[in-house]
């Protein structure tokens, strides 16, 4: 006989999980559309030389920025 786990709920799915499962069944192209949207905004090549220039040009921030002198 397998051990009984105190907190295991074998046939339970949350409302959120049920909603997402239903959404994926209703719209099978959703994953592809999400990847396309991500590619528009986030998946961009990084120019390392430009990033290094940004880091070198950085000005250190004062410890307490709201202090007026």
mmCIF file as gemmi writes it, N, C-alpha and C atoms, coordinates in Angstrom:
data_model
loop_
_atom_site.group_PDB
_atom_site.id
_atom_site.type_symbol
_atom_site.label_atom_id
_atom_site.label_alt_id
_atom_site.label_comp_id
_atom_site.label_asym_id
_atom_site.label_entity_id
_atom_site.label_seq_id
_atom_site.pdbx_PDB_ins_code
_atom_site.Cartn_x
_atom_site.Cartn_y
_atom_site.Cartn_z
_atom_site.occupancy
_atom_site.B_iso_or_equiv
_atom_site.pdbx_formal_charge
_atom_site.auth_seq_id
_atom_site.auth_asym_id
_atom_site.pdbx_PDB_model_num
ATOM 1 N N . UNK Axp A 1 ? 0.839 -1.185 0 1 0 ? 1 A 1
ATOM 2 C CA . UNK Axp A 1 ? 0 0 0 1 0 ? 1 A 1
ATOM 3 C C . UNK Axp A 1 ? 0.883 1.248 0 1 0 ? 1 A 1
ATOM 4 N N . UNK Axp A 2 ? 0.668 2.179 -0.929 1 0 ? 2 A 1
ATOM 5 C CA . UNK Axp A 2 ? 1.504 3.386 -0.961 1 0 ? 2 A 1
ATOM 6 C C . UNK Axp A 2 ? 1.248 4.258 0.259 1 0 ? 2 A 1
ATOM 7 N N . UNK Axp A 3 ? 2.265 5.03 0.662 1 0 ? 3 A 1
ATOM 8 C CA . UNK Axp A 3 ? 2.079 5.892 1.84 1 0 ? 3 A 1
ATOM 9 C C . UNK Axp A 3 ? 1.086 7.003 1.546 1 0 ? 3 A 1
ATOM 10 N N . UNK Axp A 4 ? 0.355 7.389 2.564 1 0 ? 4 A 1
ATOM 11 C CA . UNK Axp A 4 ? -0.618 8.47 2.447 1 0 ? 4 A 1
ATOM 12 C C . UNK Axp A 4 ? 0.074 9.771 2.856 1 0 ? 4 A 1
ATOM 13 N N . UNK Axp A 5 ? 0.044 10.738 1.972 1 0 ? 5 A 1
ATOM 14 C CA . UNK Axp A 5 ? 0.655 12.03 2.269 1 0 ? 5 A 1
ATOM 15 C C . UNK Axp A 5 ? -0.395 12.934 2.895 1 0 ? 5 A 1
ATOM 16 N N . UNK Axp A 6 ? -0.026 13.567 3.964 1 0 ? 6 A 1
ATOM 17 C CA . UNK Axp A 6 ? -0.956 14.361 4.748 1 0 ? 6 A 1
ATOM 18 C C . UNK Axp A 6 ? -1.531 15.546 3.959 1 0 ? 6 A 1
ATOM 19 N N . UNK Axp A 7 ? -0.715 16.22 3.147 1 0 ? 7 A 1
ATOM 20 C CA . UNK Axp A 7 ? -1.166 17.422 2.469 1 0 ? 7 A 1
ATOM 21 C C . UNK Axp A 7 ? -1.476 17.224 0.993 1 0 ? 7 A 1
ATOM 22 N N . UNK Axp A 8 ? -1.401 16.013 0.508 1 0 ? 8 A 1
ATOM 23 C CA . UNK Axp A 8 ? -1.652 15.763 -0.903 1 0 ? 8 A 1
ATOM 24 C C . UNK Axp A 8 ? -3.15 15.782 -1.203 1 0 ? 8 A 1
ATOM 25 N N . UNK Axp A 9 ? -3.506 16.486 -2.28 1 0 ? 9 A 1
ATOM 26 C CA . UNK Axp A 9 ? -4.898 16.536 -2.728 1 0 ? 9 A 1
ATOM 27 C C . UNK Axp A 9 ? -4.894 16.01 -4.158 1 0 ? 9 A 1
ATOM 28 N N . UNK Axp A 10 ? -5.069 14.723 -4.351 1 0 ? 10 A 1
ATOM 29 C CA . UNK Axp A 10 ? -4.806 14.114 -5.65 1 0 ? 10 A 1
ATOM 30 C C . UNK Axp A 10 ? -5.701 14.581 -6.793 1 0 ? 10 A 1
ATOM 31 N N . UNK Axp A 11 ? -6.942 14.905 -6.541 1 0 ? 11 A 1
ATOM 32 C CA . UNK Axp A 11 ? -7.858 15.249 -7.623 1 0 ? 11 A 1
ATOM 33 C C . UNK Axp A 11 ? -8.27 16.715 -7.582 1 0 ? 11 A 1
ATOM 34 N N . UNK Axp A 12 ? -7.431 17.548 -7.003 1 0 ? 12 A 1
ATOM 35 C CA . UNK Axp A 12 ? -7.773 18.957 -6.858 1 0 ? 12 A 1
ATOM 36 C C . UNK Axp A 12 ? -6.992 19.792 -7.879 1 0 ? 12 A 1
ATOM 37 N N . UNK Axp A 13 ? -7.687 20.691 -8.549 1 0 ? 13 A 1
ATOM 38 C CA . UNK Axp A 13 ? -7.025 21.726 -9.343 1 0 ? 13 A 1
ATOM 39 C C . UNK Axp A 13 ? -7.636 23.059 -8.937 1 0 ? 13 A 1
ATOM 40 N N . UNK Axp A 14 ? -6.784 24.047 -8.805 1 0 ? 14 A 1
ATOM 41 C CA . UNK Axp A 14 ? -7.263 25.353 -8.369 1 0 ? 14 A 1
ATOM 42 C C . UNK Axp A 14 ? -8.07 26.015 -9.482 1 0 ? 14 A 1
ATOM 43 N N . UNK Axp A 15 ? -8.806 27.052 -9.118 1 0 ? 15 A 1
ATOM 44 C CA . UNK Axp A 15 ? -9.582 27.809 -10.106 1 0 ? 15 A 1
ATOM 45 C C . UNK Axp A 15 ? -8.663 28.434 -11.151 1 0 ? 15 A 1
ATOM 46 N N . UNK Axp A 16 ? -7.522 28.93 -10.697 1 0 ? 16 A 1
ATOM 47 C CA . UNK Axp A 16 ? -6.584 29.56 -11.631 1 0 ? 16 A 1
ATOM 48 C C . UNK Axp A 16 ? -6.038 28.531 -12.626 1 0 ? 16 A 1
ATOM 49 N N . UNK Axp A 17 ? -5.679 27.362 -12.135 1 0 ? 17 A 1
ATOM 50 C CA . UNK Axp A 17 ? -5.172 26.306 -13.022 1 0 ? 17 A 1
ATOM 51 C C . UNK Axp A 17 ? -6.251 25.86 -13.993 1 0 ? 17 A 1
ATOM 52 N N . UNK Axp A 18 ? -7.472 25.714 -13.505 1 0 ? 18 A 1
ATOM 53 C CA . UNK Axp A 18 ? -8.578 25.336 -14.378 1 0 ? 18 A 1
ATOM 54 C C . UNK Axp A 18 ? -8.831 26.37 -15.454 1 0 ? 18 A 1
ATOM 55 N N . UNK Axp A 19 ? -8.751 27.651 -15.068 1 0 ? 19 A 1
ATOM 56 C CA . UNK Axp A 19 ? -8.946 28.735 -16.029 1 0 ? 19 A 1
ATOM 57 C C . UNK Axp A 19 ? -7.879 28.698 -17.118 1 0 ? 19 A 1
ATOM 58 N N . UNK Axp A 20 ? -6.606 28.541 -16.708 1 0 ? 20 A 1
ATOM 59 C CA . UNK Axp A 20 ? -5.511 28.512 -17.678 1 0 ? 20 A 1
ATOM 60 C C . UNK Axp A 20 ? -5.601 27.295 -18.592 1 0 ? 20 A 1
ATOM 61 N N . UNK Axp A 21 ? -5.955 26.145 -18.026 1 0 ? 21 A 1
ATOM 62 C CA . UNK Axp A 21 ? -6.122 24.947 -18.855 1 0 ? 21 A 1
ATOM 63 C C . UNK Axp A 21 ? -7.229 25.14 -19.886 1 0 ? 21 A 1
ATOM 64 N N . UNK Axp A 22 ? -8.343 25.725 -19.463 1 0 ? 22 A 1
ATOM 65 C CA . UNK Axp A 22 ? -9.452 25.971 -20.379 1 0 ? 22 A 1
ATOM 66 C C . UNK Axp A 22 ? -9.063 26.985 -21.458 1 0 ? 22 A 1
ATOM 67 N N . UNK Axp A 23 ? -8.34 28.029 -21.06 1 0 ? 23 A 1
ATOM 68 C CA . UNK Axp A 23 ? -7.889 29.046 -22.007 1 0 ? 23 A 1
ATOM 69 C C . UNK Axp A 23 ? -6.976 28.436 -23.065 1 0 ? 23 A 1
ATOM 70 N N . UNK Axp A 24 ? -6.072 27.561 -22.636 1 0 ? 24 A 1
ATOM 71 C CA . UNK Axp A 24 ? -5.164 26.904 -23.585 1 0 ? 24 A 1
ATOM 72 C C . UNK Axp A 24 ? -5.923 25.962 -24.525 1 0 ? 24 A 1
ATOM 73 N N . UNK Axp A 25 ? -6.969 25.342 -24.028 1 0 ? 25 A 1
ATOM 74 C CA . UNK Axp A 25 ? -7.778 24.481 -24.901 1 0 ? 25 A 1
ATOM 75 C C . UNK Axp A 25 ? -8.574 25.305 -25.902 1 0 ? 25 A 1
ATOM 76 N N . UNK Axp A 26 ? -9.11 26.447 -25.449 1 0 ? 26 A 1
ATOM 77 C CA . UNK Axp A 26 ? -9.915 27.298 -26.326 1 0 ? 26 A 1
ATOM 78 C C . UNK Axp A 26 ? -9.068 28.03 -27.363 1 0 ? 26 A 1
ATOM 79 N N . UNK Axp A 27 ? -7.853 28.374 -26.99 1 0 ? 27 A 1
ATOM 80 C CA . UNK Axp A 27 ? -6.975 29.146 -27.885 1 0 ? 27 A 1
ATOM 81 C C . UNK Axp A 27 ? -5.627 28.433 -28.014 1 0 ? 27 A 1
ATOM 82 N N . UNK Axp A 28 ? -5.541 27.421 -28.851 1 0 ? 28 A 1
ATOM 83 C CA . UNK Axp A 28 ? -4.297 26.638 -28.945 1 0 ? 28 A 1
ATOM 84 C C . UNK Axp A 28 ? -3.098 27.442 -29.466 1 0 ? 28 A 1
ATOM 85 N N . UNK Axp A 29 ? -3.337 28.569 -30.124 1 0 ? 29 A 1
ATOM 86 C CA . UNK Axp A 29 ? -2.242 29.38 -30.639 1 0 ? 29 A 1
ATOM 87 C C . UNK Axp A 29 ? -1.712 30.38 -29.603 1 0 ? 29 A 1
ATOM 88 N N . UNK Axp A 30 ? -2.222 30.34 -28.394 1 0 ? 30 A 1
ATOM 89 C CA . UNK Axp A 30 ? -1.87 31.328 -27.378 1 0 ? 30 A 1
ATOM 90 C C . UNK Axp A 30 ? -0.377 31.319 -27.058 1 0 ? 30 A 1
ATOM 91 N N . UNK Axp A 31 ? 0.22 30.156 -26.917 1 0 ? 31 A 1
ATOM 92 C CA . UNK Axp A 31 ? 1.642 30.07 -26.6 1 0 ? 31 A 1
ATOM 93 C C . UNK Axp A 31 ? 2.504 30.698 -27.677 1 0 ? 31 A 1
ATOM 94 N N . UNK Axp A 32 ? 2.185 30.44 -28.927 1 0 ? 32 A 1
ATOM 95 C CA . UNK Axp A 32 ? 2.936 31.021 -30.033 1 0 ? 32 A 1
ATOM 96 C C . UNK Axp A 32 ? 2.77 32.539 -30.064 1 0 ? 32 A 1
ATOM 97 N N . UNK Axp A 33 ? 1.557 33.028 -29.817 1 0 ? 33 A 1
ATOM 98 C CA . UNK Axp A 33 ? 1.324 34.471 -29.803 1 0 ? 33 A 1
ATOM 99 C C . UNK Axp A 33 ? 2.083 35.146 -28.654 1 0 ? 33 A 1
ATOM 100 N N . UNK Axp A 34 ? 2.181 34.467 -27.5 1 0 ? 34 A 1
ATOM 101 C CA . UNK Axp A 34 ? 2.947 35.014 -26.377 1 0 ? 34 A 1
ATOM 102 C C . UNK Axp A 34 ? 4.427 35.122 -26.739 1 0 ? 34 A 1
ATOM 103 N N . UNK Axp A 35 ? 4.969 34.08 -27.4 1 0 ? 35 A 1
ATOM 104 C CA . UNK Axp A 35 ? 6.369 34.11 -27.808 1 0 ? 35 A 1
ATOM 105 C C . UNK Axp A 35 ? 6.621 35.227 -28.828 1 0 ? 35 A 1
ATOM 106 N N . UNK Axp A 36 ? 5.683 35.443 -29.749 1 0 ? 36 A 1
ATOM 107 C CA . UNK Axp A 36 ? 5.823 36.525 -30.728 1 0 ? 36 A 1
ATOM 108 C C . UNK Axp A 36 ? 5.82 37.887 -30.027 1 0 ? 36 A 1
ATOM 109 N N . UNK Axp A 37 ? 4.927 38.068 -29.065 1 0 ? 37 A 1
ATOM 110 C CA . UNK Axp A 37 ? 4.863 39.331 -28.325 1 0 ? 37 A 1
ATOM 111 C C . UNK Axp A 37 ? 6.128 39.58 -27.516 1 0 ? 37 A 1
ATOM 112 N N . UNK Axp A 38 ? 6.644 38.525 -26.916 1 0 ? 38 A 1
ATOM 113 C CA . UNK Axp A 38 ? 7.885 38.668 -26.156 1 0 ? 38 A 1
ATOM 114 C C . UNK Axp A 38 ? 9.03 39.056 -27.08 1 0 ? 38 A 1
ATOM 115 N N . UNK Axp A 39 ? 9.077 38.457 -28.262 1 0 ? 39 A 1
ATOM 116 C CA . UNK Axp A 39 ? 10.155 38.748 -29.205 1 0 ? 39 A 1
ATOM 117 C C . UNK Axp A 39 ? 10.114 40.205 -29.648 1 0 ? 39 A 1
ATOM 118 N N . UNK Axp A 40 ? 8.92 40.806 -29.707 1 0 ? 40 A 1
ATOM 119 C CA . UNK Axp A 40 ? 8.813 42.212 -30.104 1 0 ? 40 A 1
ATOM 120 C C . UNK Axp A 40 ? 9.49 43.148 -29.113 1 0 ? 40 A 1
ATOM 121 N N . UNK Axp A 41 ? 9.371 42.839 -27.826 1 0 ? 41 A 1
ATOM 122 C CA . UNK Axp A 41 ? 9.831 43.774 -26.803 1 0 ? 41 A 1
ATOM 123 C C . UNK Axp A 41 ? 11.11 43.357 -26.082 1 0 ? 41 A 1
ATOM 124 N N . UNK Axp A 42 ? 11.33 42.055 -25.892 1 0 ? 42 A 1
ATOM 125 C CA . UNK Axp A 42 ? 12.387 41.629 -24.985 1 0 ? 42 A 1
ATOM 126 C C . UNK Axp A 42 ? 13.547 40.896 -25.641 1 0 ? 42 A 1
ATOM 127 N N . UNK Axp A 43 ? 13.29 40.042 -26.571 1 0 ? 43 A 1
ATOM 128 C CA . UNK Axp A 43 ? 14.346 39.199 -27.138 1 0 ? 43 A 1
ATOM 129 C C . UNK Axp A 43 ? 15.123 39.966 -28.197 1 0 ? 43 A 1
ATOM 130 N N . UNK Axp A 44 ? 15.998 40.828 -27.733 1 0 ? 44 A 1
ATOM 131 C CA . UNK Axp A 44 ? 16.801 41.674 -28.613 1 0 ? 44 A 1
ATOM 132 C C . UNK Axp A 44 ? 18.274 41.359 -28.394 1 0 ? 44 A 1
ATOM 133 N N . UNK Axp A 45 ? 19.09 41.499 -29.443 1 0 ? 45 A 1
ATOM 134 C CA . UNK Axp A 45 ? 20.531 41.303 -29.247 1 0 ? 45 A 1
ATOM 135 C C . UNK Axp A 45 ? 21.094 42.424 -28.376 1 0 ? 45 A 1
ATOM 136 N N . UNK Axp A 46 ? 22.067 42.091 -27.556 1 0 ? 46 A 1
ATOM 137 C CA . UNK Axp A 46 ? 22.666 43.053 -26.635 1 0 ? 46 A 1
ATOM 138 C C . UNK Axp A 46 ? 23.998 43.517 -27.21 1 0 ? 46 A 1
ATOM 139 N N . UNK Axp A 47 ? 24.166 44.829 -27.315 1 0 ? 47 A 1
ATOM 140 C CA . UNK Axp A 47 ? 25.424 45.412 -27.768 1 0 ? 47 A 1
ATOM 141 C C . UNK Axp A 47 ? 26.306 45.598 -26.533 1 0 ? 47 A 1
ATOM 142 N N . UNK Axp A 48 ? 27.277 44.703 -26.369 1 0 ? 48 A 1
ATOM 143 C CA . UNK Axp A 48 ? 28.117 44.707 -25.157 1 0 ? 48 A 1
ATOM 144 C C . UNK Axp A 48 ? 28.971 45.975 -25.056 1 0 ? 48 A 1
ATOM 145 N N . UNK Axp A 49 ? 29.429 46.481 -26.186 1 0 ? 49 A 1
ATOM 146 C CA . UNK Axp A 49 ? 30.246 47.688 -26.169 1 0 ? 49 A 1
ATOM 147 C C . UNK Axp A 49 ? 29.418 48.889 -25.708 1 0 ? 49 A 1
ATOM 148 N N . UNK Axp A 50 ? 28.195 48.983 -26.174 1 0 ? 50 A 1
ATOM 149 C CA . UNK Axp A 50 ? 27.306 50.063 -25.761 1 0 ? 50 A 1
ATOM 150 C C . UNK Axp A 50 ? 26.974 49.947 -24.278 1 0 ? 50 A 1
ATOM 151 N N . UNK Axp A 51 ? 26.725 48.738 -23.802 1 0 ? 51 A 1
ATOM 152 C CA . UNK Axp A 51 ? 26.443 48.518 -22.376 1 0 ? 51 A 1
ATOM 153 C C . UNK Axp A 51 ? 27.626 48.938 -21.52 1 0 ? 51 A 1
ATOM 154 N N . UNK Axp A 52 ? 28.838 48.598 -21.971 1 0 ? 52 A 1
ATOM 155 C CA . UNK Axp A 52 ? 30.04 48.984 -21.218 1 0 ? 52 A 1
ATOM 156 C C . UNK Axp A 52 ? 30.159 50.507 -21.165 1 0 ? 52 A 1
ATOM 157 N N . UNK Axp A 53 ? 29.822 51.18 -22.25 1 0 ? 53 A 1
ATOM 158 C CA . UNK Axp A 53 ? 29.854 52.639 -22.256 1 0 ? 53 A 1
ATOM 159 C C . UNK Axp A 53 ? 28.865 53.238 -21.275 1 0 ? 53 A 1
ATOM 160 N N . UNK Axp A 54 ? 27.663 52.649 -21.206 1 0 ? 54 A 1
ATOM 161 C CA . UNK Axp A 54 ? 26.657 53.118 -20.243 1 0 ? 54 A 1
ATOM 162 C C . UNK Axp A 54 ? 27.153 52.946 -18.811 1 0 ? 54 A 1
ATOM 163 N N . UNK Axp A 55 ? 27.772 51.803 -18.533 1 0 ? 55 A 1
ATOM 164 C CA . UNK Axp A 55 ? 28.274 51.544 -17.178 1 0 ? 55 A 1
ATOM 165 C C . UNK Axp A 55 ? 29.399 52.522 -16.82 1 0 ? 55 A 1
ATOM 166 N N . UNK Axp A 56 ? 30.279 52.806 -17.791 1 0 ? 56 A 1
ATOM 167 C CA . UNK Axp A 56 ? 31.407 53.709 -17.536 1 0 ? 56 A 1
ATOM 168 C C . UNK Axp A 56 ? 30.924 55.145 -17.311 1 0 ? 56 A 1
ATOM 169 N N . UNK Axp A 57 ? 29.83 55.54 -17.935 1 0 ? 57 A 1
ATOM 170 C CA . UNK Axp A 57 ? 29.336 56.91 -17.827 1 0 ? 57 A 1
ATOM 171 C C . UNK Axp A 57 ? 28.439 57.122 -16.617 1 0 ? 57 A 1
ATOM 172 N N . UNK Axp A 58 ? 28.227 56.084 -15.846 1 0 ? 58 A 1
ATOM 173 C CA . UNK Axp A 58 ? 27.341 56.188 -14.698 1 0 ? 58 A 1
ATOM 174 C C . UNK Axp A 58 ? 27.894 57.102 -13.626 1 0 ? 58 A 1
ATOM 175 N N . UNK Axp A 59 ? 27.057 57.924 -13.044 1 0 ? 59 A 1
ATOM 176 C CA . UNK Axp A 59 ? 27.451 58.834 -11.965 1 0 ? 59 A 1
ATOM 177 C C . UNK Axp A 59 ? 26.958 58.232 -10.658 1 0 ? 59 A 1
ATOM 178 N N . UNK Axp A 60 ? 27.837 58.123 -9.653 1 0 ? 60 A 1
ATOM 179 C CA . UNK Axp A 60 ? 27.399 57.53 -8.387 1 0 ? 60 A 1
ATOM 180 C C . UNK Axp A 60 ? 26.302 58.359 -7.718 1 0 ? 60 A 1
ATOM 181 N N . UNK Axp A 61 ? 25.332 57.683 -7.162 1 0 ? 61 A 1
ATOM 182 C CA . UNK Axp A 61 ? 24.22 58.356 -6.496 1 0 ? 61 A 1
ATOM 183 C C . UNK Axp A 61 ? 24.602 58.661 -5.057 1 0 ? 61 A 1
ATOM 184 N N . UNK Axp A 62 ? 24.15 59.808 -4.554 1 0 ? 62 A 1
ATOM 185 C CA . UNK Axp A 62 ? 24.408 60.159 -3.162 1 0 ? 62 A 1
ATOM 186 C C . UNK Axp A 62 ? 23.638 59.199 -2.253 1 0 ? 62 A 1
ATOM 187 N N . UNK Axp A 63 ? 24.137 58.959 -1.039 1 0 ? 63 A 1
ATOM 188 C CA . UNK Axp A 63 ? 23.481 57.991 -0.166 1 0 ? 63 A 1
ATOM 189 C C . UNK Axp A 63 ? 22.023 58.321 0.146 1 0 ? 63 A 1
ATOM 190 N N . UNK Axp A 64 ? 21.715 59.578 0.359 1 0 ? 64 A 1
ATOM 191 C CA . UNK Axp A 64 ? 20.341 59.949 0.669 1 0 ? 64 A 1
ATOM 192 C C . UNK Axp A 64 ? 19.905 60.986 -0.357 1 0 ? 64 A 1
ATOM 193 N N . UNK Axp A 65 ? 19.155 60.571 -1.344 1 0 ? 65 A 1
ATOM 194 C CA . UNK Axp A 65 ? 18.874 61.439 -2.49 1 0 ? 65 A 1
ATOM 195 C C . UNK Axp A 65 ? 17.9 62.556 -2.175 1 0 ? 65 A 1
ATOM 196 N N . UNK Axp A 66 ? 17.13 62.459 -1.117 1 0 ? 66 A 1
ATOM 197 C CA . UNK Axp A 66 ? 16.108 63.475 -0.817 1 0 ? 66 A 1
ATOM 198 C C . UNK Axp A 66 ? 16.616 64.554 0.124 1 0 ? 66 A 1
ATOM 199 N N . UNK Axp A 67 ? 17.863 64.473 0.522 1 0 ? 67 A 1
ATOM 200 C CA . UNK Axp A 67 ? 18.407 65.466 1.424 1 0 ? 67 A 1
ATOM 201 C C . UNK Axp A 67 ? 18.694 66.736 0.629 1 0 ? 67 A 1
ATOM 202 N N . UNK Axp A 68 ? 18.171 67.857 1.111 1 0 ? 68 A 1
ATOM 203 C CA . UNK Axp A 68 ? 18.458 69.128 0.437 1 0 ? 68 A 1
ATOM 204 C C . UNK Axp A 68 ? 19.591 69.819 1.183 1 0 ? 68 A 1
ATOM 205 N N . UNK Axp A 69 ? 20.462 70.417 0.415 1 0 ? 69 A 1
ATOM 206 C CA . UNK Axp A 69 ? 21.613 71.079 1.05 1 0 ? 69 A 1
ATOM 207 C C . UNK Axp A 69 ? 21.44 72.562 1.068 1 0 ? 69 A 1
